Amino acid sequence: MTRVYLAVLLLCLRLMCPLVTGIFMDKLASKKLCADDDCVYTISLARAEEDYNAPDCRFINIKKGQLIYVYAKLVKEKDSGEFWAGSVYGEQYEDHMGTVGYFPSSLVSEQHVYQEANKTLPTTVRNLQKP
């Protein structure tokens, strides 16, 4: 009888304390290519080939077929993923327009290149806390 109580207790504890799981994220590269010193000029226009759900606030959600303005291309490093920085474009995505974030470069195809990204700059992630 005590074994049954022990089994029920362990089952209840397991349900109350689920295992912690997370999404494996590639680290961001330490350098990026931009068209200017502030990375504000558009490098290119890209179209999403697949949906992408942002794992955290540094990234943006993209939907298949969506147009994205590209502002920076992170330089590929040994232990980093290949990401670009940009913002979505289109009236149907009005709520997300102007939000700049990272997304995997492998999920988009460049439609038009406006200018070359020839400025190498350090990659920095903004502090989202208020001063």
Chimera marker file (.cmm) of the C-alpha trace (Angstrom):
<marker_set name="trace">
<marker id="1" x="0.000" y="0.000" z="0.000" r="1" g="1" b="0" radius="0.5"/>
<marker id="2" x="2.843" y="2.418" z="0.794" r="1" g="1" b="0" radius="0.5"/>
<marker id="3" x="4.322" y="1.709" z="-2.635" r="1" g="1" b="0" radius="0.5"/>
<marker id="4" x="1.088" y="2.925" z="-4.240" r="1" g="1" b="0" radius="0.5"/>
<marker id="5" x="1.179" y="6.135" z="-2.191" r="1" g="1" b="0" radius="0.5"/>
<marker id="6" x="4.831" y="6.639" z="-3.058" r="1" g="1" b="0" radius="0.5"/>
<marker id="7" x="4.128" y="6.122" z="-6.771" r="1" g="1" b="0" radius="0.5"/>
<marker id="8" x="1.209" y="8.580" z="-6.660" r="1" g="1" b="0" radius="0.5"/>
<marker id="9" x="3.343" y="11.115" z="-4.785" r="1" g="1" b="0" radius="0.5"/>
<marker id="10" x="6.163" y="10.833" z="-7.326" r="1" g="1" b="0" radius="0.5"/>
<marker id="11" x="3.697" y="11.170" z="-10.196" r="1" g="1" b="0" radius="0.5"/>
<marker id="12" x="2.186" y="14.300" z="-8.628" r="1" g="1" b="0" radius="0.5"/>
<marker id="13" x="5.627" y="15.818" z="-8.100" r="1" g="1" b="0" radius="0.5"/>
<marker id="14" x="6.540" y="15.074" z="-11.714" r="1" g="1" b="0" radius="0.5"/>
<marker id="15" x="3.406" y="16.848" z="-12.942" r="1" g="1" b="0" radius="0.5"/>
<marker id="16" x="4.077" y="19.853" z="-10.724" r="1" g="1" b="0" radius="0.5"/>
<marker id="17" x="7.723" y="20.159" z="-11.785" r="1" g="1" b="0" radius="0.5"/>
<marker id="18" x="7.980" y="19.429" z="-15.506" r="1" g="1" b="0" radius="0.5"/>
<marker id="19" x="11.372" y="19.019" z="-17.097" r="1" g="1" b="0" radius="0.5"/>
<marker id="20" x="12.819" y="22.243" z="-18.404" r="1" g="1" b="0" radius="0.5"/>
<marker id="21" x="13.219" y="22.289" z="-22.146" r="1" g="1" b="0" radius="0.5"/>
<marker id="22" x="14.415" y="25.034" z="-24.439" r="1" g="1" b="0" radius="0.5"/>
<marker id="23" x="15.149" y="25.900" z="-28.004" r="1" g="1" b="0" radius="0.5"/>
<marker id="24" x="18.765" y="25.515" z="-29.063" r="1" g="1" b="0" radius="0.5"/>
<marker id="25" x="19.905" y="28.829" z="-30.464" r="1" g="1" b="0" radius="0.5"/>
<marker id="26" x="22.931" y="29.468" z="-32.589" r="1" g="1" b="0" radius="0.5"/>
<marker id="27" x="24.965" y="32.313" z="-31.161" r="1" g="1" b="0" radius="0.5"/>
<marker id="28" x="25.091" y="35.558" z="-33.092" r="1" g="1" b="0" radius="0.5"/>
<marker id="29" x="28.287" y="36.445" z="-34.940" r="1" g="1" b="0" radius="0.5"/>
<marker id="30" x="30.527" y="39.142" z="-33.462" r="1" g="1" b="0" radius="0.5"/>
<marker id="31" x="30.706" y="41.139" z="-36.733" r="1" g="1" b="0" radius="0.5"/>
<marker id="32" x="28.206" y="42.294" z="-39.320" r="1" g="1" b="0" radius="0.5"/>
<marker id="33" x="28.258" y="43.859" z="-42.761" r="1" g="1" b="0" radius="0.5"/>
<marker id="34" x="26.265" y="47.044" z="-43.337" r="1" g="1" b="0" radius="0.5"/>
<marker id="35" x="25.900" y="49.676" z="-46.048" r="1" g="1" b="0" radius="0.5"/>
<marker id="36" x="26.726" y="52.529" z="-43.626" r="1" g="1" b="0" radius="0.5"/>
<marker id="37" x="28.252" y="53.106" z="-40.184" r="1" g="1" b="0" radius="0.5"/>
<marker id="38" x="24.865" y="52.999" z="-38.413" r="1" g="1" b="0" radius="0.5"/>
<marker id="39" x="23.277" y="50.108" z="-40.362" r="1" g="1" b="0" radius="0.5"/>
<marker id="40" x="20.233" y="52.226" z="-41.218" r="1" g="1" b="0" radius="0.5"/>
<marker id="41" x="20.392" y="52.072" z="-45.015" r="1" g="1" b="0" radius="0.5"/>
<marker id="42" x="18.688" y="49.148" z="-46.709" r="1" g="1" b="0" radius="0.5"/>
<marker id="43" x="21.055" y="46.644" z="-48.287" r="1" g="1" b="0" radius="0.5"/>
<marker id="44" x="18.449" y="44.553" z="-50.065" r="1" g="1" b="0" radius="0.5"/>
<marker id="45" x="14.861" y="43.380" z="-50.263" r="1" g="1" b="0" radius="0.5"/>
<marker id="46" x="14.296" y="39.684" z="-49.538" r="1" g="1" b="0" radius="0.5"/>
<marker id="47" x="11.302" y="37.348" z="-49.721" r="1" g="1" b="0" radius="0.5"/>
<marker id="48" x="10.656" y="34.713" z="-47.058" r="1" g="1" b="0" radius="0.5"/>
<marker id="49" x="10.656" y="31.174" z="-48.452" r="1" g="1" b="0" radius="0.5"/>
<marker id="50" x="9.432" y="29.634" z="-45.174" r="1" g="1" b="0" radius="0.5"/>
<marker id="51" x="7.759" y="30.682" z="-41.928" r="1" g="1" b="0" radius="0.5"/>
<marker id="52" x="10.005" y="31.462" z="-38.960" r="1" g="1" b="0" radius="0.5"/>
<marker id="53" x="8.872" y="31.896" z="-35.352" r="1" g="1" b="0" radius="0.5"/>
<marker id="54" x="11.197" y="34.118" z="-33.356" r="1" g="1" b="0" radius="0.5"/>
<marker id="55" x="12.629" y="32.328" z="-30.299" r="1" g="1" b="0" radius="0.5"/>
<marker id="56" x="13.201" y="35.577" z="-28.365" r="1" g="1" b="0" radius="0.5"/>
<marker id="57" x="12.992" y="39.371" z="-28.636" r="1" g="1" b="0" radius="0.5"/>
<marker id="58" x="16.202" y="39.709" z="-30.688" r="1" g="1" b="0" radius="0.5"/>
<marker id="59" x="14.530" y="37.976" z="-33.638" r="1" g="1" b="0" radius="0.5"/>
<marker id="60" x="11.503" y="38.721" z="-35.830" r="1" g="1" b="0" radius="0.5"/>
<marker id="61" x="8.699" y="36.453" z="-36.983" r="1" g="1" b="0" radius="0.5"/>
<marker id="62" x="8.475" y="36.023" z="-40.727" r="1" g="1" b="0" radius="0.5"/>
<marker id="63" x="5.836" y="34.359" z="-42.861" r="1" g="1" b="0" radius="0.5"/>
<marker id="64" x="6.321" y="32.652" z="-46.212" r="1" g="1" b="0" radius="0.5"/>
<marker id="65" x="5.997" y="35.192" z="-49.023" r="1" g="1" b="0" radius="0.5"/>
<marker id="66" x="6.601" y="38.181" z="-46.763" r="1" g="1" b="0" radius="0.5"/>
<marker id="67" x="8.982" y="40.911" z="-47.949" r="1" g="1" b="0" radius="0.5"/>
<marker id="68" x="11.822" y="41.925" z="-45.631" r="1" g="1" b="0" radius="0.5"/>
<marker id="69" x="14.120" y="44.933" z="-45.775" r="1" g="1" b="0" radius="0.5"/>
<marker id="70" x="17.667" y="43.759" z="-44.952" r="1" g="1" b="0" radius="0.5"/>
<marker id="71" x="19.874" y="46.214" z="-43.014" r="1" g="1" b="0" radius="0.5"/>
<marker id="72" x="22.767" y="44.004" z="-41.890" r="1" g="1" b="0" radius="0.5"/>
<marker id="73" x="24.295" y="40.623" z="-42.688" r="1" g="1" b="0" radius="0.5"/>
<marker id="74" x="26.148" y="38.918" z="-39.864" r="1" g="1" b="0" radius="0.5"/>
<marker id="75" x="29.566" y="37.584" z="-40.853" r="1" g="1" b="0" radius="0.5"/>
<marker id="76" x="29.625" y="33.782" z="-40.610" r="1" g="1" b="0" radius="0.5"/>
<marker id="77" x="31.817" y="32.479" z="-37.798" r="1" g="1" b="0" radius="0.5"/>
<marker id="78" x="32.712" y="28.952" z="-36.740" r="1" g="1" b="0" radius="0.5"/>
<marker id="79" x="30.152" y="28.553" z="-33.943" r="1" g="1" b="0" radius="0.5"/>
<marker id="80" x="27.498" y="31.017" z="-35.081" r="1" g="1" b="0" radius="0.5"/>
<marker id="81" x="24.412" y="30.719" z="-37.240" r="1" g="1" b="0" radius="0.5"/>
<marker id="82" x="23.937" y="32.682" z="-40.445" r="1" g="1" b="0" radius="0.5"/>
<marker id="83" x="21.582" y="35.518" z="-39.586" r="1" g="1" b="0" radius="0.5"/>
<marker id="84" x="20.598" y="38.797" z="-41.182" r="1" g="1" b="0" radius="0.5"/>
<marker id="85" x="18.935" y="41.790" z="-39.531" r="1" g="1" b="0" radius="0.5"/>
<marker id="86" x="15.885" y="43.367" z="-41.095" r="1" g="1" b="0" radius="0.5"/>
<marker id="87" x="12.257" y="44.397" z="-40.808" r="1" g="1" b="0" radius="0.5"/>
<marker id="88" x="9.101" y="43.112" z="-42.461" r="1" g="1" b="0" radius="0.5"/>
<marker id="89" x="7.347" y="45.089" z="-45.169" r="1" g="1" b="0" radius="0.5"/>
<marker id="90" x="3.744" y="45.134" z="-46.329" r="1" g="1" b="0" radius="0.5"/>
<marker id="91" x="0.369" y="46.591" z="-45.383" r="1" g="1" b="0" radius="0.5"/>
<marker id="92" x="-0.969" y="43.258" z="-44.110" r="1" g="1" b="0" radius="0.5"/>
<marker id="93" x="1.958" y="43.169" z="-41.638" r="1" g="1" b="0" radius="0.5"/>
<marker id="94" x="1.403" y="46.721" z="-40.401" r="1" g="1" b="0" radius="0.5"/>
<marker id="95" x="1.680" y="45.728" z="-36.724" r="1" g="1" b="0" radius="0.5"/>
<marker id="96" x="5.225" y="44.437" z="-37.254" r="1" g="1" b="0" radius="0.5"/>
<marker id="97" x="6.539" y="47.040" z="-39.707" r="1" g="1" b="0" radius="0.5"/>
<marker id="98" x="9.522" y="48.949" z="-38.366" r="1" g="1" b="0" radius="0.5"/>
<marker id="99" x="10.528" y="46.255" z="-35.879" r="1" g="1" b="0" radius="0.5"/>
<marker id="100" x="14.113" y="45.288" z="-36.664" r="1" g="1" b="0" radius="0.5"/>
<marker id="101" x="15.356" y="41.856" z="-35.670" r="1" g="1" b="0" radius="0.5"/>
<marker id="102" x="17.394" y="38.865" z="-36.760" r="1" g="1" b="0" radius="0.5"/>
<marker id="103" x="16.244" y="35.957" z="-38.918" r="1" g="1" b="0" radius="0.5"/>
<marker id="104" x="18.038" y="33.014" z="-40.588" r="1" g="1" b="0" radius="0.5"/>
<marker id="105" x="19.406" y="34.033" z="-43.980" r="1" g="1" b="0" radius="0.5"/>
<marker id="106" x="18.749" y="30.511" z="-45.279" r="1" g="1" b="0" radius="0.5"/>
<marker id="107" x="14.977" y="31.118" z="-45.112" r="1" g="1" b="0" radius="0.5"/>
<marker id="108" x="14.921" y="34.062" z="-47.529" r="1" g="1" b="0" radius="0.5"/>
<marker id="109" x="15.904" y="34.844" z="-51.101" r="1" g="1" b="0" radius="0.5"/>
<marker id="110" x="17.160" y="38.267" z="-52.102" r="1" g="1" b="0" radius="0.5"/>
<marker id="111" x="14.864" y="39.907" z="-54.628" r="1" g="1" b="0" radius="0.5"/>
<marker id="112" x="16.725" y="43.165" z="-55.168" r="1" g="1" b="0" radius="0.5"/>
<marker id="113" x="20.099" y="44.465" z="-53.947" r="1" g="1" b="0" radius="0.5"/>
<marker id="114" x="20.047" y="48.231" z="-53.369" r="1" g="1" b="0" radius="0.5"/>
<marker id="115" x="23.668" y="48.685" z="-52.329" r="1" g="1" b="0" radius="0.5"/>
<marker id="116" x="26.680" y="46.668" z="-51.281" r="1" g="1" b="0" radius="0.5"/>
<marker id="117" x="27.285" y="45.877" z="-47.626" r="1" g="1" b="0" radius="0.5"/>
<marker id="118" x="30.943" y="46.842" z="-47.369" r="1" g="1" b="0" radius="0.5"/>
<marker id="119" x="31.221" y="48.246" z="-43.817" r="1" g="1" b="0" radius="0.5"/>
<marker id="120" x="32.326" y="45.702" z="-41.203" r="1" g="1" b="0" radius="0.5"/>
<marker id="121" x="31.063" y="46.585" z="-37.732" r="1" g="1" b="0" radius="0.5"/>
<marker id="122" x="30.815" y="44.835" z="-34.353" r="1" g="1" b="0" radius="0.5"/>
<marker id="123" x="27.487" y="43.158" z="-33.651" r="1" g="1" b="0" radius="0.5"/>
<marker id="124" x="25.821" y="44.609" z="-30.592" r="1" g="1" b="0" radius="0.5"/>
<marker id="125" x="22.509" y="43.679" z="-29.025" r="1" g="1" b="0" radius="0.5"/>
<marker id="126" x="20.637" y="46.576" z="-27.484" r="1" g="1" b="0" radius="0.5"/>
<marker id="127" x="19.901" y="46.597" z="-23.785" r="1" g="1" b="0" radius="0.5"/>
<marker id="128" x="16.107" y="46.455" z="-23.587" r="1" g="1" b="0" radius="0.5"/>
<marker id="129" x="15.944" y="47.798" z="-20.038" r="1" g="1" b="0" radius="0.5"/>
<marker id="130" x="14.976" y="51.415" z="-19.471" r="1" g="1" b="0" radius="0.5"/>
<marker id="131" x="17.819" y="53.678" z="-18.296" r="1" g="1" b="0" radius="0.5"/>
<link id1="1" id2="2" r="1" g="1" b="0" radius="0.2"/>
<link id1="2" id2="3" r="1" g="1" b="0" radius="0.2"/>
<link id1="3" id2="4" r="1" g="1" b="0" radius="0.2"/>
<link id1="4" id2="5" r="1" g="1" b="0" radius="0.2"/>
<link id1="5" id2="6" r="1" g="1" b="0" radius="0.2"/>
<link id1="6" id2="7" r="1" g="1" b="0" radius="0.2"/>
<link id1="7" id2="8" r="1" g="1" b="0" radius="0.2"/>
<link id1="8" id2="9" r="1" g="1" b="0" radius="0.2"/>
<link id1="9" id2="10" r="1" g="1" b="0" radius="0.2"/>
<link id1="10" id2="11" r="1" g="1" b="0" radius="0.2"/>
<link id1="11" id2="12" r="1" g="1" b="0" radius="0.2"/>
<link id1="12" id2="13" r="1" g="1" b="0" radius="0.2"/>
<link id1="13" id2="14" r="1" g="1" b="0" radius="0.2"/>
<link id1="14" id2="15" r="1" g="1" b="0" radius="0.2"/>
<link id1="15" id2="16" r="1" g="1" b="0" radius="0.2"/>
<link id1="16" id2="17" r="1" g="1" b="0" radius="0.2"/>
<link id1="17" id2="18" r="1" g="1" b="0" radius="0.2"/>
<link id1="18" id2="19" r="1" g="1" b="0" radius="0.2"/>
<link id1="19" id2="20" r="1" g="1" b="0" radius="0.2"/>
<link id1="20" id2="21" r="1" g="1" b="0" radius="0.2"/>
<link id1="21" id2="22" r="1" g="1" b="0" radius="0.2"/>
<link id1="22" id2="23" r="1" g="1" b="0" radius="0.2"/>
<link id1="23" id2="24" r="1" g="1" b="0" radius="0.2"/>
<link id1="24" id2="25" r="1" g="1" b="0" radius="0.2"/>
<link id1="25" id2="26" r="1" g="1" b="0" radius="0.2"/>
<link id1="26" id2="27" r="1" g="1" b="0" radius="0.2"/>
<link id1="27" id2="28" r="1" g="1" b="0" radius="0.2"/>
<link id1="28" id2="29" r="1" g="1" b="0" radius="0.2"/>
<link id1="29" id2="30" r="1" g="1" b="0" radius="0.2"/>
<link id1="30" id2="31" r="1" g="1" b="0" radius="0.2"/>
<link id1="31" id2="32" r="1" g="1" b="0" radius="0.2"/>
<link id1="32" id2="33" r="1" g="1" b="0" radius="0.2"/>
<link id1="33" id2="34" r="1" g="1" b="0" radius="0.2"/>
<link id1="34" id2="35" r="1" g="1" b="0" radius="0.2"/>
<link id1="35" id2="36" r="1" g="1" b="0" radius="0.2"/>
<link id1="36" id2="37" r="1" g="1" b="0" radius="0.2"/>
<link id1="37" id2="38" r="1" g="1" b="0" radius="0.2"/>
<link id1="38" id2="39" r="1" g="1" b="0" radius="0.2"/>
<link id1="39" id2="40" r="1" g="1" b="0" radius="0.2"/>
<link id1="40" id2="41" r="1" g="1" b="0" radius="0.2"/>
<link id1="41" id2="42" r="1" g="1" b="0" radius="0.2"/>
<link id1="42" id2="43" r="1" g="1" b="0" radius="0.2"/>
<link id1="43" id2="44" r="1" g="1" b="0" radius="0.2"/>
<link id1="44" id2="45" r="1" g="1" b="0" radius="0.2"/>
<link id1="45" id2="46" r="1" g="1" b="0" radius="0.2"/>
<link id1="46" id2="47" r="1" g="1" b="0" radius="0.2"/>
<link id1="47" id2="48" r="1" g="1" b="0" radius="0.2"/>
<link id1="48" id2="49" r="1" g="1" b="0" radius="0.2"/>
<link id1="49" id2="50" r="1" g="1" b="0" radius="0.2"/>
<link id1="50" id2="51" r="1" g="1" b="0" radius="0.2"/>
<link id1="51" id2="52" r="1" g="1" b="0" radius="0.2"/>
<link id1="52" id2="53" r="1" g="1" b="0" radius="0.2"/>
<link id1="53" id2="54" r="1" g="1" b="0" radius="0.2"/>
<link id1="54" id2="55" r="1" g="1" b="0" radius="0.2"/>
<link id1="55" id2="56" r="1" g="1" b="0" radius="0.2"/>
<link id1="56" id2="57" r="1" g="1" b="0" radius="0.2"/>
<link id1="57" id2="58" r="1" g="1" b="0" radius="0.2"/>
<link id1="58" id2="59" r="1" g="1" b="0" radius="0.2"/>
<link id1="59" id2="60" r="1" g="1" b="0" radius="0.2"/>
<link id1="60" id2="61" r="1" g="1" b="0" radius="0.2"/>
<link id1="61" id2="62" r="1" g="1" b="0" radius="0.2"/>
<link id1="62" id2="63" r="1" g="1" b="0" radius="0.2"/>
<link id1="63" id2="64" r="1" g="1" b="0" radius="0.2"/>
<link id1="64" id2="65" r="1" g="1" b="0" radius="0.2"/>
<link id1="65" id2="66" r="1" g="1" b="0" radius="0.2"/>
<link id1="66" id2="67" r="1" g="1" b="0" radius="0.2"/>
<link id1="67" id2="68" r="1" g="1" b="0" radius="0.2"/>
<link id1="68" id2="69" r="1" g="1" b="0" radius="0.2"/>
<link id1="69" id2="70" r="1" g="1" b="0" radius="0.2"/>
<link id1="70" id2="71" r="1" g="1" b="0" radius="0.2"/>
<link id1="71" id2="72" r="1" g="1" b="0" radius="0.2"/>
<link id1="72" id2="73" r="1" g="1" b="0" radius="0.2"/>
<link id1="73" id2="74" r="1" g="1" b="0" radius="0.2"/>
<link id1="74" id2="75" r="1" g="1" b="0" radius="0.2"/>
<link id1="75" id2="76" r="1" g="1" b="0" radius="0.2"/>
<link id1="76" id2="77" r="1" g="1" b="0" radius="0.2"/>
<link id1="77" id2="78" r="1" g="1" b="0" radius="0.2"/>
<link id1="78" id2="79" r="1" g="1" b="0" radius="0.2"/>
<link id1="79" id2="80" r="1" g="1" b="0" radius="0.2"/>
<link id1="80" id2="81" r="1" g="1" b="0" radius="0.2"/>
<link id1="81" id2="82" r="1" g="1" b="0" radius="0.2"/>
<link id1="82" id2="83" r="1" g="1" b="0" radius="0.2"/>
<link id1="83" id2="84" r="1" g="1" b="0" radius="0.2"/>
<link id1="84" id2="85" r="1" g="1" b="0" radius="0.2"/>
<link id1="85" id2="86" r="1" g="1" b="0" radius="0.2"/>
<link id1="86" id2="87" r="1" g="1" b="0" radius="0.2"/>
<link id1="87" id2="88" r="1" g="1" b="0" radius="0.2"/>
<link id1="88" id2="89" r="1" g="1" b="0" radius="0.2"/>
<link id1="89" id2="90" r="1" g="1" b="0" radius="0.2"/>
<link id1="90" id2="91" r="1" g="1" b="0" radius="0.2"/>
<link id1="91" id2="92" r="1" g="1" b="0" radius="0.2"/>
<link id1="92" id2="93" r="1" g="1" b="0" radius="0.2"/>
<link id1="93" id2="94" r="1" g="1" b="0" radius="0.2"/>
<link id1="94" id2="95" r="1" g="1" b="0" radius="0.2"/>
<link id1="95" id2="96" r="1" g="1" b="0" radius="0.2"/>
<link id1="96" id2="97" r="1" g="1" b="0" radius="0.2"/>
<link id1="97" id2="98" r="1" g="1" b="0" radius="0.2"/>
<link id1="98" id2="99" r="1" g="1" b="0" radius="0.2"/>
<link id1="99" id2="100" r="1" g="1" b="0" radius="0.2"/>
<link id1="100" id2="101" r="1" g="1" b="0" radius="0.2"/>
<link id1="101" id2="102" r="1" g="1" b="0" radius="0.2"/>
<link id1="102" id2="103" r="1" g="1" b="0" radius="0.2"/>
<link id1="103" id2="104" r="1" g="1" b="0" radius="0.2"/>
<link id1="104" id2="105" r="1" g="1" b="0" radius="0.2"/>
<link id1="105" id2="106" r="1" g="1" b="0" radius="0.2"/>
<link id1="106" id2="107" r="1" g="1" b="0" radius="0.2"/>
<link id1="107" id2="108" r="1" g="1" b="0" radius="0.2"/>
<link id1="108" id2="109" r="1" g="1" b="0" radius="0.2"/>
<link id1="109" id2="110" r="1" g="1" b="0" radius="0.2"/>
<link id1="110" id2="111" r="1" g="1" b="0" radius="0.2"/>
<link id1="111" id2="112" r="1" g="1" b="0" radius="0.2"/>
<link id1="112" id2="113" r="1" g="1" b="0" radius="0.2"/>
<link id1="113" id2="114" r="1" g="1" b="0" radius="0.2"/>
<link id1="114" id2="115" r="1" g="1" b="0" radius="0.2"/>
<link id1="115" id2="116" r="1" g="1" b="0" radius="0.2"/>
<link id1="116" id2="117" r="1" g="1" b="0" radius="0.2"/>
<link id1="117" id2="118" r="1" g="1" b="0" radius="0.2"/>
<link id1="118" id2="119" r="1" g="1" b="0" radius="0.2"/>
<link id1="119" id2="120" r="1" g="1" b="0" radius="0.2"/>
<link id1="120" id2="121" r="1" g="1" b="0" radius="0.2"/>
<link id1="121" id2="122" r="1" g="1" b="0" radius="0.2"/>
<link id1="122" id2="123" r="1" g="1" b="0" radius="0.2"/>
<link id1="123" id2="124" r="1" g="1" b="0" radius="0.2"/>
<link id1="124" id2="125" r="1" g="1" b="0" radius="0.2"/>
<link id1="125" id2="126" r="1" g="1" b="0" radius="0.2"/>
<link id1="126" id2="127" r="1" g="1" b="0" radius="0.2"/>
<link id1="127" id2="128" r="1" g="1" b="0" radius="0.2"/>
<link id1="128" id2="129" r="1" g="1" b="0" radius="0.2"/>
<link id1="129" id2="130" r="1" g="1" b="0" radius="0.2"/>
<link id1="130" id2="131" r="1" g="1" b="0" radius="0.2"/>
</marker_set>
